[in-house]
């Protein structure tokens, strides 16, 4: 847990809930104008964040990785997919955090 918070703590510490409604396995927080989309789906697979409207203006990063993140328009909602192949490409396990700014 400590290592996960070291990588992803900005999505937790001093953050607020972004949306109380979310699909199973997806959680949202916000802090300092950023949205954090937290998922248990391995980020190389596309994940739909149904509570976030699609915009090509988002600058998206996957915390703990320098992988490129693809933004996908799914009927006006945001889909994300990171260009990674293996778990060792991300500095954490179990829950993955996309930062949208």
Secondary structure, DSSP 4 states (H G I P E B T S, - for coil): -HHHHHHHGGGTTT-EES-S---TTEEEEEETTEEEEEESS-TTS-EEEEEEE--TT--EEETT----EEEEEETTEEEEEES--SGGGSS--S-EEEEE-
